[in-house]
Amino acid sequence: MPQKKSPPRTPSEAQLRKRLYFRSCHRGQKELDILFARFAHEVLPHLPPTRFAEYQALLDIPDTQLLAWIVRAEPPPPAAERGLLKQFLQLARR
């Protein structure tokens, strides 16, 4: 008799925070790993779960694009004037 599969479990808020923190520290480019680790340490503990998708979108921005915005080689998009992207760029430029 086949076993019944249990429905997939939804990760808890703490698990999602841990995943976001791990991804922040393991992007691939050491310089951004360091910046994102610092940003995650400052922001993630206080970030409401409703903004996890925004944080994930920030992590999905390619490294080369983020670096170009940080060093002002390219202007950031209008979205950089608000939200987590603005906070990240401010921290990265300190």
Summary of the structure (lengths in Angstrom):
residues: 94
radius of gyration: 16.1
end to end distance: 62.1
largest distance: 62.7
contacts: 208
relative contact order: 0.13
helix: 67%
strand: 0%
